[in-house]
Amino acid sequence: MSVTEVHYTSDPHFEHELVAAKRGFTSAAEHDAVIADRWNETVKPRDVVIVLGDIAAGAPAGALSILRKLPGRKHLITGNHDRVHPMHRRTFASSLPAFLDVFASVSPFGRRRLEGTEVLLSHFPYAAWGDGPARGGAAASRHNQFRLPDFGVPLLHGHTHGTEQGHGHELHVGVDAWGFRPVPQEQVIVWLRELREHREAVGAVEPFTWSADMDAVHARALKRR
């Protein structure tokens, strides 16, 4: 019997031609196929996948159809492009049944406890990170009313479309930063351990940047196939 594992990912933006082009693909179809292939390589049917928002940019039917076919029990932390985020009052109620047909739960935020440490889940980084360095940072920060307040609690997020992974007490789990693969929870735990060690040694979070060994991440995914 395979062991159930938890994975995190964000911002697949299925069927989004503009995002696909910015990510270096010739078409949304090619882009979507790569994300689906990497998901299939990484996730087993018994696993859990927590998606931190933005499954699509417009109508979600195509993205939901793709996600329905992918392995794993899925939970959604909604992003600004998801019609079931609370900011979309006109589409929330009518869209929710279709999302709940694919996702076991739909929520704007989440919380987990890993090795005794509380970890928050949100599509958005804390306000000080804004929309990420590649998109203007804090100066260009949007949707601040939907961001969690920063009390120093470790946060997993998406939204930035950047290649940064760990920055301070935040970990970006978006596909742009992880070779289009979901992030295994064991990688999150490695980051948390190193964050704790840094805090104990320095007495503060900043500056702390962290990157995974991506060759090892890819090799591990292929080993699970």
N, CA, C and O of each residue as an XYZ file, in Angstrom:
900
protein
N       0.851     -1.192      0.000
C       0.000      0.000      0.000
C       0.888      1.244      0.000
O       1.816      1.350      0.802
N       0.602      2.177     -0.897
C       1.413      3.388     -0.984
C       1.115      4.308      0.196
O       0.003      4.327      0.722
N       2.124      5.067      0.598
C       1.983      6.008      1.702
C       1.330      7.290      1.197
O       1.705      7.815      0.149
N       0.349      7.790      1.949
C      -0.294      9.050      1.581
C       0.641     10.210      1.876
O       1.150     10.332      2.990
N       0.868     11.059      0.889
C       1.703     12.235      1.060
C       0.889     13.486      0.728
O      -0.114     13.424      0.017
N       1.339     14.606      1.252
C       0.691     15.897      1.010
C       1.600     16.735      0.123
O       2.818     16.745      0.302
N       1.005     17.433     -0.832
C       1.739     18.301     -1.753
C       1.040     19.659     -1.804
O      -0.147     19.777     -1.501
N       1.805     20.679     -2.196
C       1.280     22.038     -2.326
C       1.661     22.579     -3.703
O       2.747     22.303     -4.214
N       0.760     23.347     -4.288
C       1.062     23.992     -5.562
C       0.175     25.221     -5.709
O      -0.732     25.446     -4.907
N       0.444     26.007     -6.737
C      -0.346     27.223     -6.942
C      -0.182     27.722     -8.367
O       0.813     27.440     -9.035
N      -1.174     28.464     -8.811
C      -1.130     29.208    -10.073
C      -0.884     28.352    -11.311
O      -0.025     28.693    -12.125
N      -1.618     27.246    -11.476
C      -1.455     26.510    -12.734
C      -1.964     27.288    -13.946
O      -1.447     27.115    -15.050
N      -2.954     28.129    -13.757
C      -3.488     28.949    -14.850
C      -3.708     28.118    -16.115
O      -3.173     28.426    -17.180
N      -4.500     27.070    -15.975
C      -4.827     26.234    -17.128
C      -5.593     27.037    -18.181
O      -6.409     27.900    -17.856
N      -5.314     26.735    -19.431
C      -5.973     27.342    -20.599
C      -5.755     28.854    -20.678
O      -6.592     29.570    -21.228
N      -4.655     29.338    -20.144
C      -4.368     30.776    -20.132
C      -3.217     31.041    -21.097
O      -2.055     30.819    -20.758
N      -3.538     31.513    -22.285
C      -2.529     31.684    -23.335
C      -1.446     32.687    -22.937
O      -0.265     32.451    -23.190
N      -1.835     33.800    -22.318
C      -0.856     34.826    -21.967
C       0.156     34.301    -20.951
O       1.361     34.490    -21.115
N      -0.333     33.647    -19.908
C       0.577     33.091    -18.904
C       1.452     32.008    -19.520
O       2.645     31.932    -19.227
N       0.868     31.171    -20.371
C       1.658     30.126    -21.035
C       2.807     30.730    -21.829
O       3.929     30.226    -21.781
N       2.534     31.803    -22.558
C       3.580     32.462    -23.348
C       4.654     33.054    -22.446
O       5.844     32.938    -22.739
N       4.244     33.687    -21.353
C       5.223     34.266    -20.427
C       6.090     33.192    -19.786
O       7.224     33.459    -19.388
N       5.562     31.985    -19.688
C       6.326     30.877    -19.113
C       7.160     30.138    -20.154
O       7.806     29.138    -19.841
N       7.146     30.628    -21.385
C       8.020     30.071    -22.403
C       7.428     28.973    -23.252
O       8.161     28.273    -23.951
N       6.110     28.802    -23.209
C       5.459     27.761    -23.997
C       4.880     28.349    -25.278
O       4.585     29.542    -25.348
N       4.726     27.512    -26.275
C       4.187     27.966    -27.557
C       2.668     28.039    -27.552
O       2.077     28.701    -28.406
N       2.033     27.370    -26.607
C       0.569     27.386    -26.539
C       0.128     27.002    -25.134
O       0.894     26.426    -24.362
N      -1.115     27.331    -24.818
C      -1.672     26.923    -23.530
C      -1.782     25.408    -23.450
O      -1.621     24.831    -22.374
N      -2.054     24.760    -24.575
C      -2.166     23.299    -24.579
C      -0.842     22.646    -24.178
O      -0.823     21.695    -23.397
N       0.266     23.165    -24.721
C       1.585     22.631    -24.359
C       1.867     22.887    -22.876
O       2.325     21.996    -22.160
N       1.594     24.087    -22.436
C       1.769     24.485    -21.030
C       0.981     23.568    -20.098
O       1.519     23.064    -19.112
N      -0.300     23.355    -20.417
C      -1.155     22.538    -19.566
C      -0.687     21.090    -19.528
O      -0.756     20.437    -18.486
N      -0.211     20.588    -20.669
C       0.261     19.203    -20.728
C       1.483     18.997    -19.841
O       1.606     17.965    -19.181
N       2.386     19.976    -19.823
C       3.580     19.863    -18.977
C       3.183     19.856    -17.499
O       3.678     19.032    -16.730
N       2.298     20.763    -17.102
C       1.871     20.798    -15.701
C       1.180     19.493    -15.320
O       1.419     18.957    -14.238
N       0.323     18.977    -16.203
C      -0.361     17.711    -15.923
C       0.632     16.558    -15.832
O       0.508     15.702    -14.956
N       1.615     16.527    -16.727
C       2.623     15.459    -16.696
C       3.424     15.500    -15.401
O       3.659     14.463    -14.781
N       3.847     16.702    -14.989
C       4.641     16.821    -13.763
C       3.794     16.440    -12.536
O       4.298     15.830    -11.593
N       2.530     16.799    -12.562
C       1.613     16.413    -11.477
C       1.518     14.889    -11.423
O       1.647     14.296    -10.352
N       1.296     14.260    -12.567
C       1.168     12.802    -12.614
C       2.443     12.104    -12.158
O       2.382     11.032    -11.555
N       3.597     12.704    -12.441
C       4.866     12.130    -12.002
C       5.039     12.214    -10.490
O       5.692     11.363     -9.886
N       4.454     13.238     -9.886
C       4.720     13.556     -8.479
C       3.671     13.009     -7.529
O       3.999     12.602     -6.414
N       2.413     12.991     -7.951
C       1.291     12.717     -7.055
C       0.718     11.330     -7.327
O       0.498     10.949     -8.477
N       0.483     10.586     -6.258
C      -0.170      9.285     -6.328
C      -1.666      9.448     -6.030
O      -2.072     10.441     -5.426
N      -2.493      8.467     -6.454
C      -3.940      8.601     -6.228
C      -4.331      8.804     -4.769
O      -5.324      9.478     -4.495
N      -3.575      8.236     -3.821
C      -3.924      8.356     -2.403
C      -3.432      9.655     -1.774
O      -3.777      9.954     -0.631
N      -2.638     10.423     -2.495
C      -2.046     11.646     -1.947
C      -3.071     12.774     -1.817
O      -4.183     12.693     -2.338
N      -2.667     13.812     -1.113
C      -3.462     15.033     -0.947
C      -2.711     16.183     -1.608
O      -1.503     16.327     -1.419
N      -3.417     16.994     -2.375
C      -2.818     18.165     -3.018
C      -3.602     19.406     -2.602
O      -4.817     19.477     -2.791
N      -2.901     20.376     -2.037
C      -3.520     21.643     -1.653
C      -3.095     22.686     -2.677
O      -1.917     23.030     -2.775
N      -4.061     23.185     -3.436
C      -3.808     24.150     -4.509
C      -4.078     25.548     -3.966
O      -5.190     25.853     -3.535
N      -3.046     26.395     -3.992
C      -3.166     27.729     -3.401
C      -3.579     28.771     -4.442
O      -2.992     29.849     -4.537
N      -4.591     28.424     -5.208
C      -5.265     29.423     -6.008
C      -4.878     29.556     -7.456
O      -3.851     29.056     -7.915
N      -5.766     30.268     -8.170
C      -5.625     30.632     -9.582
C      -5.478     29.413    -10.481
O      -4.451     29.212    -11.130
N      -6.546     28.597    -10.499
C      -6.536     27.444    -11.398
C      -6.712     27.893    -12.842
O      -6.271     27.206    -13.763
N      -7.349     29.033    -13.047
C      -7.580     29.581    -14.386
C      -7.744     31.088    -14.250
O      -7.831     31.618    -13.143
N      -7.784     31.769    -15.390
C      -7.955     33.223    -15.355
C      -9.368     33.647    -15.716
O      -9.790     34.749    -15.368
N     -10.098     32.796    -16.403
C     -11.450     33.130    -16.821
C     -12.418     32.040    -16.403
O     -12.421     31.609    -15.250
N     -13.245     31.593    -17.351
C     -14.194     30.523    -17.070
C     -13.438     29.280    -16.599
O     -12.470     28.869    -17.240
N     -13.868     28.677    -15.488
C     -13.081     27.595    -14.889
C     -13.368     26.198    -15.421
O     -12.713     25.245    -14.999
N     -14.325     26.044    -16.332
C     -14.754     24.699    -16.728
C     -13.599     23.855    -17.257
O     -13.456     22.693    -16.877
N     -12.777     24.428    -18.126
C     -11.664     23.672    -18.692
C     -10.655     23.278    -17.641
O     -10.183     22.141    -17.624
N     -10.315     24.217    -16.754
C      -9.357     23.921    -15.686
C      -9.898     22.851    -14.747
O      -9.162     21.954    -14.336
N     -11.169     22.941    -14.410
C     -11.765     21.938    -13.533
C     -11.770     20.566    -14.192
O     -11.568     19.553    -13.522
N     -11.999     20.528    -15.502
C     -11.968     19.260    -16.228
C     -10.580     18.630    -16.176
O     -10.450     17.421    -15.987
N      -9.540     19.453    -16.346
C      -8.165     18.949    -16.268
C      -7.873     18.436    -14.861
O      -7.337     17.341    -14.693
N      -8.226     19.224    -13.858
C      -7.937     18.852    -12.473
C      -8.682     17.596    -12.048
O      -8.163     16.795    -11.270
N      -9.887     17.422    -12.554
C     -10.676     16.248    -12.194
C      -9.952     14.958    -12.585
O     -10.085     13.937    -11.909
N      -9.192     15.008    -13.671
C      -8.502     13.814    -14.175
C      -7.165     13.560    -13.488
O      -6.589     12.483    -13.639
N      -6.669     14.533    -12.738
C      -5.364     14.388    -12.095
C      -5.501     13.652    -10.765
O      -6.522     13.783    -10.090
N      -4.485     12.880    -10.383
C      -4.585     12.084     -9.159
C      -4.529     12.937     -7.895
O      -4.071     14.080     -7.908
N      -5.008     12.348     -6.810
C      -4.933     12.992     -5.512
C      -6.255     13.586     -5.059
O      -7.098     13.959     -5.875
N      -6.422     13.668     -3.761
C      -7.567     14.356     -3.158
C      -7.188     15.823     -3.051
O      -6.181     16.162     -2.429
N      -7.984     16.693     -3.649
C      -7.583     18.085     -3.841
C      -8.376     19.036     -2.938
O      -9.575     18.869     -2.716
N      -7.661     20.028     -2.434
C      -8.270     21.108     -1.658
C      -7.830     22.426     -2.286
O      -6.697     22.548     -2.752
N      -8.719     23.404     -2.298
C      -8.419     24.696     -2.920
C      -8.407     25.819     -1.893
O      -9.369     26.014     -1.151
N      -7.297     26.552     -1.866
C      -7.222     27.849     -1.201
C      -7.365     28.877     -2.319
O      -6.487     28.975     -3.176
N      -8.431     29.631     -2.326
C      -8.799     30.408     -3.508
C      -7.879     31.602     -3.753
O      -7.364     32.222     -2.823
N      -7.691     31.904     -5.050
C      -6.916     33.060     -5.477
C      -7.796     34.106     -6.133
O      -8.995     33.897     -6.314
N      -7.202     35.218     -6.483
C      -7.981     36.332     -7.028
C      -8.615     36.018     -8.374
O      -9.591     36.667     -8.751
N      -8.087     35.039     -9.113
C      -8.680     34.675    -10.397
C      -9.724     33.564    -10.280
O     -10.361     33.215    -11.273
N      -9.906     33.012     -9.099
C     -10.890     31.947     -8.914
C     -12.251     32.550     -8.599
O     -12.375     33.387     -7.705
N     -13.262     32.126     -9.330
C     -14.590     32.722     -9.171
C     -15.234     32.420     -7.824
O     -16.281     32.978     -7.495
N     -14.616     31.543     -7.049
C     -15.157     31.238     -5.722
C     -14.373     31.938     -4.611
O     -14.542     31.612     -3.436
N     -13.519     32.895     -4.973
C     -12.893     33.719     -3.932
C     -13.926     34.722     -3.427
O     -14.739     35.203     -4.216
N     -13.919     35.053     -2.132
C     -14.916     35.990     -1.589
C     -14.956     37.342     -2.282
O     -15.976     38.028     -2.210
N     -13.879     37.751     -2.953
C     -13.918     39.040     -3.644
C     -14.897     39.036     -4.817
O     -15.321     40.097     -5.277
N     -15.258     37.839     -5.306
C     -16.152     37.735     -6.461
C     -17.572     37.418     -5.980
O     -18.032     36.282     -6.093
N     -18.241     38.399     -5.459
C     -19.547     38.176     -4.847
C     -20.599     37.738     -5.860
O     -21.531     37.014     -5.510
N     -20.458     38.170     -7.112
C     -21.481     37.856     -8.115
C     -21.384     36.425     -8.625
O     -22.378     35.869     -9.092
N     -20.216     35.829     -8.543
C     -20.034     34.486     -9.110
C     -19.808     33.417     -8.051
O     -19.814     32.228     -8.369
N     -19.610     33.816     -6.806
C     -19.240     32.851     -5.766
C     -20.263     31.726     -5.642
O     -19.919     30.553     -5.787
N     -21.507     32.076     -5.377
C     -22.524     31.062     -5.093
C     -22.798     30.173     -6.297
O     -22.933     28.959     -6.150
N     -22.882     30.763     -7.483
C     -23.200     29.971     -8.674
C     -22.044     29.075     -9.105
O     -22.267     28.039     -9.731
N     -20.810     29.463     -8.776
C     -19.638     28.690     -9.193
C     -19.258     27.597     -8.208
O     -18.602     26.626     -8.585
N     -19.657     27.742     -6.957
C     -19.182     26.845     -5.911
C     -19.493     25.367     -6.166
O     -18.611     24.538     -5.943
N     -20.698     24.984     -6.622
C     -20.961     23.558     -6.835
C     -19.987     22.894     -7.807
O     -19.563     21.762     -7.574
N     -19.628     23.577     -8.884
C     -18.690     22.996     -9.849
C     -17.314     22.804     -9.229
O     -16.644     21.809     -9.505
N     -16.888     23.741     -8.397
C     -15.590     23.609     -7.726
C     -15.617     22.471     -6.712
O     -14.644     21.727     -6.588
N     -16.723     22.330     -5.989
C     -16.820     21.275     -4.986
C     -16.991     19.899     -5.612
O     -16.878     18.888     -4.919
N     -17.258     19.846     -6.897
C     -17.279     18.572     -7.607
C     -15.864     18.052     -7.848
O     -15.668     16.863     -8.098
N     -14.878     18.950     -7.772
C     -13.473     18.594     -8.008
C     -12.657     18.661     -6.720
O     -11.802     17.810     -6.475
N     -12.926     19.674     -5.901
C     -12.155     19.890     -4.679
C     -12.934     19.409     -3.458
O     -14.143     19.619     -3.361
N     -12.236     18.765     -2.535
C     -12.867     18.304     -1.299
C     -13.239     19.469     -0.399
O     -14.157     19.358      0.414
N     -12.533     20.587     -0.537
C     -12.862     21.790      0.225
C     -12.418     23.015     -0.554
O     -11.498     22.948     -1.369
N     -13.077     24.129     -0.297
C     -12.755     25.412     -0.923
C     -12.756     26.467      0.178
O     -13.749     26.622      0.889
N     -11.654     27.189      0.321
C     -11.527     28.165      1.404
C     -10.564     29.268      0.992
O      -9.655     29.014      0.202
N     -10.734     30.494      1.503
C      -9.784     31.564      1.173
C      -8.459     31.452      1.924
O      -7.459     32.026      1.492
N      -8.435     30.727      3.036
C      -7.216     30.572      3.834
C      -7.177     29.164      4.406
O      -8.176     28.445      4.384
N      -6.021     28.780      4.914
C      -5.888     27.491      5.573
C      -4.819     27.551      6.644
O      -4.071     28.522      6.752
N      -4.764     26.484      7.436
C      -3.765     26.401      8.497
C      -3.408     24.939      8.710
O      -4.279     24.070      8.741
N      -2.110     24.681      8.858
C      -1.639     23.335      9.151
C      -0.601     23.407     10.273
O      -0.043     24.466     10.561
N      -0.361     22.264     10.890
C       0.689     22.185     11.902
C       1.677     21.118     11.455
O       1.328     19.945     11.328
N       2.908     21.539     11.220
C       3.953     20.649     10.735
C       5.080     20.608     11.751
O       5.697     21.629     12.052
N       5.343     19.425     12.274
C       6.377     19.245     13.298
C       6.223     20.247     14.445
O       7.204     20.793     14.949
N       4.971     20.473     14.843
C       4.697     21.361     15.960
C       4.671     22.835     15.623
O       4.441     23.670     16.499
N       4.906     23.169     14.355
C       4.919     24.575     13.932
C       3.653     24.903     13.156
O       3.292     24.186     12.224
N       2.981     25.979     13.533
C       1.808     26.432     12.795
C       2.248     27.059     11.482
O       3.163     27.882     11.450
N       1.591     26.665     10.404
C       1.875     27.194      9.072
C       0.558     27.660      8.466
O      -0.424     26.918      8.468
N       0.532     28.873      7.954
C      -0.661     29.417      7.313
C      -0.591     29.213      5.808
O       0.493     29.140      5.228
N      -1.762     29.123      5.181
C      -1.878     28.939      3.742
C      -2.730     30.053      3.166
O      -3.829     30.317      3.654
N      -2.230     30.703      2.135
C      -2.973     31.764      1.461
C      -2.480     31.869      0.027
O      -1.317     31.588     -0.263
N      -3.363     32.271     -0.859
C      -2.890     32.554     -2.216
C      -1.892     33.700     -2.203
O      -0.903     33.684     -2.936
N      -2.159     34.693     -1.367
C      -1.354     35.919     -1.366
C      -0.224     35.852     -0.344
O      -0.422     35.337      0.757
N       0.962     36.366     -0.691
C       1.999     36.554      0.322
C       1.595     37.674      1.275
O       0.606     38.371      1.047
N       2.363     37.836      2.333
C       2.133     38.968      3.221
C       2.355     40.273      2.453
O       3.054     40.297      1.440
N       1.756     41.353      2.946
C       1.739     42.623      2.211
C       3.133     43.159      1.918
O       3.336     43.795      0.883
N       4.094     42.921      2.798
C       5.441     43.452      2.577
C       6.098     42.871      1.335
O       6.978     43.499      0.746
N       5.675     41.665      0.930
C       6.210     41.048     -0.291
C       5.428     41.500     -1.514
O       5.863     41.283     -2.645
N       4.289     42.119     -1.300
C       3.481     42.635     -2.398
C       3.066     41.550     -3.366
O       2.593     40.488     -2.962
N       3.247     41.826     -4.648
C       2.965     40.843     -5.685
C       4.240     40.161     -6.158
O       4.258     39.521     -7.209
N       5.309     40.302     -5.375
C       6.568     39.648     -5.694
C       7.537     40.566     -6.404
O       7.117     41.541     -7.026
N       8.842     40.272     -6.323
C       9.860     41.141     -6.927
C       9.686     41.331     -8.425
O       9.985     42.401     -8.957
N       9.205     40.304     -9.105
C       9.063     40.390    -10.556
C       7.880     41.252    -10.976
O       7.743     41.594    -12.150
N       7.014     41.609    -10.006
C       5.802     42.361    -10.340
C       5.691     43.639     -9.508
O       4.588     44.097     -9.211
N       6.827     44.207     -9.139
C       6.819     45.504     -8.481
C       6.913     45.497     -6.983
O       6.986     46.562     -6.370
N       6.914     44.309     -6.356
C       7.064     44.233     -4.909
C       5.943     44.921     -4.153
O       4.821     45.027     -4.648
N       6.251     45.387     -2.955
C       5.235     45.990     -2.090
C       4.642     47.253     -2.694
O       3.485     47.581     -2.429
N       5.418     47.964     -3.501
C       4.931     49.211     -4.096
C       3.762     48.965     -5.038
O       2.927     49.847     -5.242
N       3.703     47.766     -5.613
C       2.625     47.433     -6.544
C       1.646     46.439     -5.928
O       0.936     45.733     -6.644
N       1.613     46.390     -4.621
C       0.788     45.414     -3.919
C      -0.700     45.651     -4.163
O      -1.197     46.768     -4.023
N      -1.399     44.581     -4.531
C      -2.847     44.649     -4.744
C      -3.550     43.693     -3.777
O      -2.915     42.839     -3.159
N      -4.838     43.849     -3.659
C      -5.674     42.928     -2.885
C      -5.253     42.850     -1.414
O      -5.394     41.802     -0.784
N      -4.741     43.945     -0.873
C      -4.245     43.889      0.506
C      -5.332     43.544      1.514
O      -5.043     42.981      2.570
N      -6.577     43.875      1.196
C      -7.662     43.577      2.134
C      -7.921     42.079      2.242
O      -8.609     41.630      3.159
N      -7.368     41.299      1.301
C      -7.559     39.855      1.323
C      -6.306     39.103      1.770
O      -6.266     37.874      1.708
N      -5.295     39.823      2.213
C      -4.062     39.188      2.690
C      -4.131     38.960      4.198
O      -4.749     39.733      4.930
N      -3.497     37.903      4.637
C      -3.401     37.653      6.068
C      -2.446     38.654      6.714
O      -1.448     39.026      6.096
N      -2.723     39.096      7.929
C      -1.776     39.973      8.635
C      -0.527     39.190      9.025
O      -0.596     38.003      9.344
N       0.594     39.862      8.994
C       1.876     39.210      9.261
C       2.249     39.361     10.734
O       2.681     40.424     11.178
N       2.070     38.266     11.483
C       2.496     38.225     12.876
C       3.706     37.311     13.050
O       3.988     36.837     14.151
N       4.419     37.070     11.944
C       5.613     36.243     12.011
C       5.376     34.761     11.856
O       6.306     33.969     12.006
N       4.140     34.363     11.556
C       3.830     32.944     11.376
C       4.264     32.512      9.974
O       3.977     33.226      9.014
N       4.943     31.375      9.819
C       5.326     30.907      8.488
C       4.111     30.788      7.569
O       3.036     30.360      7.990
N       4.298     31.171      6.319
C       3.205     31.231      5.350
C       3.608     30.556      4.048
O       4.692     30.804      3.521
N       2.728     29.698      3.528
C       2.862     29.177      2.171
C       1.936     29.988      1.276
O       0.787     30.238      1.639
N       2.425     30.402      0.106
C       1.631     31.264     -0.772
C       1.936     30.987     -2.238
O       2.863     30.252     -2.579
N       1.124     31.602     -3.090
C       1.356     31.605     -4.533
C       1.379     33.040     -5.022
O       2.012     33.904     -4.415
N       0.674     33.293     -6.140
C       0.346     34.628     -6.639
C       1.450     35.357     -7.390
O       1.146     36.073     -8.345
N       2.708     35.213     -7.011
C       3.742     36.103     -7.549
C       4.199     35.742     -8.949
O       4.704     36.604     -9.669
N       4.035     34.482     -9.358
C       4.541     34.002    -10.652
C       6.058     34.160    -10.755
O       6.609     34.178    -11.856
N       6.726     34.275     -9.619
C       8.180     34.430     -9.611
C       8.882     33.107     -9.400
O       8.248     32.079     -9.163
N      10.204     33.146     -9.490
C      11.003     31.941     -9.287
C      11.507     31.825     -7.854
O      12.176     30.849     -7.514
N      11.193     32.813     -7.001
C      11.627     32.728     -5.607
C      10.916     31.584     -4.898
O       9.748     31.302     -5.167
N      11.632     30.932     -3.991
C      11.040     29.893     -3.156
C      10.902     30.430     -1.730
O       9.903     31.078     -1.419
N      11.877     30.178     -0.861
C      11.786     30.688      0.496
C      12.327     32.098      0.612
O      13.437     32.385      0.164
N      11.539     32.982      1.217
C      11.984     34.357      1.477
C      11.444     34.751      2.841
O      10.233     34.834      3.046
N      12.369     34.993      3.775
C      11.936     35.251      5.137
C      11.139     34.074      5.676
O      11.559     32.926      5.536
N       9.995     34.345      6.290
C       9.159     33.272      6.833
C       8.003     32.947      5.885
O       6.919     32.557      6.321
N       8.250     33.113      4.586
C       7.266     32.777      3.554
C       7.895     31.832      2.536
O       9.068     31.963      2.186
N       7.092     30.878      2.068
C       7.536     29.942      1.037
C       6.567     29.997     -0.129
O       5.376     29.725      0.023
N       7.089     30.350     -1.292
C       6.293     30.423     -2.511
C       6.227     29.033     -3.137
O       7.259     28.450     -3.466
N       5.011     28.500     -3.302
C       4.843     27.143     -3.833
C       4.278     27.139     -5.249
O       3.859     26.092     -5.742
N       4.261     28.299     -5.912
C       3.737     28.384     -7.271
C       4.549     27.569     -8.259
O       5.734     27.316     -8.044
N       3.903     27.157     -9.350
C       4.557     26.278    -10.327
C       5.789     26.920    -10.949
O       6.714     26.210    -11.343
N       5.825     28.253    -11.049
C       6.972     28.932    -11.660
C       8.266     28.678    -10.892
O       9.350     28.709    -11.474
N       8.158     28.430     -9.597
C       9.340     28.275     -8.742
C       9.766     26.826     -8.553
O      10.824     26.563     -7.982
N       8.947     25.874     -9.031
C       9.201     24.472     -8.712
C       9.186     23.571     -9.945
O       8.808     22.403     -9.856
N       9.593     24.106    -11.087
C       9.650     23.269    -12.278
C       8.309     22.713    -12.681
O       8.233     21.636    -13.273
N       7.230     23.444    -12.361
C       5.855     23.071    -12.700
C       5.384     21.814    -11.972
O       4.444     21.155    -12.415
N       6.033     21.481    -10.859
C       5.636     20.337    -10.044
C       4.979     20.795     -8.743
O       5.304     21.866     -8.230
N       4.055     19.989     -8.205
C       3.614     20.209     -6.831
C       4.788     20.018     -5.869
O       5.702     19.237     -6.137
N       4.752     20.733     -4.760
C       5.842     20.706     -3.780
C       5.522     19.673     -2.700
O       4.514     19.813     -2.007
N       6.350     18.644     -2.538
C       6.102     17.666     -1.472
C       6.209     18.320     -0.097
O       7.030     19.211      0.119
N       5.375     17.869      0.816
C       5.399     18.451      2.155
C       6.759     18.281      2.818
O       7.146     19.110      3.643
N       7.490     17.226      2.477
C       8.808     17.047      3.087
C       9.746     18.202      2.737
O      10.632     18.538      3.524
N       9.557     18.817      1.556
C      10.360     19.991      1.208
C       9.963     21.189      2.067
O      10.810     21.989      2.466
N       8.677     21.300      2.342
C       8.208     22.375      3.226
C       8.810     22.206      4.619
O       9.208     23.182      5.254
N       8.872     20.966      5.085
C       9.432     20.699      6.409
C      10.921     21.018      6.446
O      11.412     21.548      7.443
N      11.651     20.703      5.372
C      13.072     21.066      5.302
C      13.226     22.577      5.437
O      14.076     23.059      6.186
N      12.396     23.320      4.705
C      12.434     24.790      4.797
C      12.132     25.262      6.214
O      12.820     26.140      6.735
N      11.106     24.684      6.843
C      10.738     25.084      8.201
C      11.878     24.838      9.185
O      12.157     25.673     10.045
N      12.529     23.695      9.052
C      13.643     23.384      9.956
C      14.762     24.409      9.801
O      15.306     24.898     10.791
N      15.099     24.731      8.558
C      16.184     25.689      8.331
C      15.779     27.097      8.763
O      16.615     27.874      9.224
N      14.492     27.423      8.613
C      13.998     28.711      9.105
C      14.133     28.793     10.624
O      14.558     29.818     11.156
N      13.773     27.716     11.321
C      13.901     27.700     12.782
C      15.361     27.839     13.206
O      15.679     28.578     14.137
N      16.244     27.120     12.514
C      17.671     27.201     12.838
C      18.193     28.621     12.627
O      18.985     29.124     13.424
N      17.743     29.262     11.550
C      18.169     30.639     11.271
C      17.681     31.580     12.367
O      18.435     32.426     12.848
N      16.423     31.432     12.759
C      15.866     32.295     13.800
C      16.629     32.127     15.116
O      16.905     33.102     15.815
N      16.963     30.877     15.440
C      17.671     30.621     16.692
C      19.087     31.187     16.652
O      19.590     31.681     17.661
N      19.729     31.116     15.483
C      21.113     31.574     15.369
C      21.214     33.092     15.278
O      22.117     33.700     15.852
N      20.273     33.699     14.547
C      20.354     35.131     14.255
C      19.452     35.948     15.173
O      19.712     37.122     15.436
N      18.396     35.314     15.651
C      17.446     36.025     16.495
C      16.410     36.800     15.714
O      15.666     37.599     16.283
N      16.357     36.568     14.403
C      15.390     37.268     13.548
C      15.168     36.442     12.296
O      15.910     35.500     12.017
N      14.138     36.805     11.543
C      13.830     36.093     10.306
C      14.653     36.630      9.147
O      15.195     35.855      8.358
N      14.750     37.936      9.038
C      15.416     38.556      7.890
C      16.889     38.792      8.178
O      17.217     39.096      9.325
N      17.801     38.675      7.217
C      17.487     38.145      5.894
C      17.585     36.624      5.887
O      18.521     36.059      6.453
N      16.635     35.967      5.256
C      16.691     34.514      5.121
C      16.093     34.140      3.779
O      14.895     34.320      3.559
N      16.910     33.627      2.888
C      16.419     33.120      1.610
C      16.742     31.641      1.539
O      17.722     31.178      2.122
N      15.913     30.910      0.824
C      16.048     29.454      0.800
C      15.624     28.940     -0.566
O      14.647     29.414     -1.146
N      16.370     27.966     -1.070
C      16.025     27.312     -2.333
C      16.235     25.817     -2.182
O      17.184     25.375     -1.534
N      15.349     25.047     -2.780
C      15.460     23.593     -2.739
C      16.471     23.111     -3.764
O      16.789     23.815     -4.722
N      16.972     21.901     -3.550
C      17.784     21.212     -4.551
C      16.821     20.643     -5.584
O      16.259     19.567     -5.382
N      16.626     21.362     -6.696
C      15.597     20.976     -7.654
C      15.915     19.660     -8.351
O      14.997     18.925     -8.717
N      17.181     19.349     -8.542
C      17.529     18.046     -9.122
C      17.029     16.919     -8.225
O      16.521     15.907     -8.706
N      17.179     17.106     -6.912
C      16.701     16.099     -5.969
C      15.176     16.019     -5.969
O      14.612     14.932     -5.849
N      14.506     17.172     -6.103
C      13.040     17.183     -6.160
C      12.549     16.408     -7.376
O      11.633     15.593     -7.266
N      13.158     16.659     -8.539
C      12.753     15.956     -9.753
C      13.045     14.461     -9.638
O      12.220     13.631    -10.022
N      14.221     14.121     -9.108
C      14.595     12.714     -8.986
C      13.645     11.972     -8.054
O      13.285     10.823     -8.309
N      13.242     12.634     -6.972
C      12.321     12.011     -6.038
C      10.968     11.752     -6.688
O      10.361     10.702     -6.481
N      10.503     12.718     -7.475
C       9.212     12.554     -8.151
C       9.254     11.371     -9.107
O       8.319     10.570     -9.147
N      10.324     11.257     -9.869
C      10.439     10.163    -10.829
C      10.551      8.817    -10.123
O      10.079      7.801    -10.635
N      11.175      8.810     -8.948
C      11.328      7.572     -8.183
C       9.982      7.059     -7.705
O       9.806      5.851     -7.550
N       9.026      7.955     -7.466
C       7.701      7.561     -6.965
C       6.806      7.010     -8.059
O       5.745      6.462     -7.762
N       7.199      7.139     -9.294
C       6.333      6.716    -10.405
C       6.108      5.205    -10.376
O       5.405      4.669    -11.232
